[in-house]
Amino acid sequence: ASRTLDGLGWPQIDIEETDKEVRITAELPGLDEKDVSLEIANGVLSISGEKKSESEYKARRFSERYYGRFQRRIPLEDVEEDKVSAAFKNGVLTVTVPKSAEAKNVRRIAINRNG
């Protein structure tokens, strides 16, 4: 039976955050940048594309690999959508999203022990 990528949380991602930016890394083995589409709108980064099978299904006896269309939607807050950059190397997609000035102005709030 064929296995598709829908609903499986693929590609798997890492999200790292610093004071200045958010960095999303996605592993996309077997794909090239032409197979992947990136969009950002209204605070949501969308990674989508398709992983195509390399052979006919009828010729395959057994497979644990996934094929088909995929999409991941990652909500982002207080970022500069017009300054997003992306790089693709060795099957790893890295998207860097700078934080907006509002996000950098975080104020710590002291917690009173006495209630």
Buried (B, 14 or more C-beta within 10 A) or exposed (E): EEEEBEEEEBBEBEEEEEEEBBEBBBBBEEBEBEBBEBEBEEEEBEBBBBBEEEEEEEEEEEEEEBBBEBBBEBEBEBBEBEEBEBEBEEEBBBBBBBBBEEBEEEEEEEEEEEE
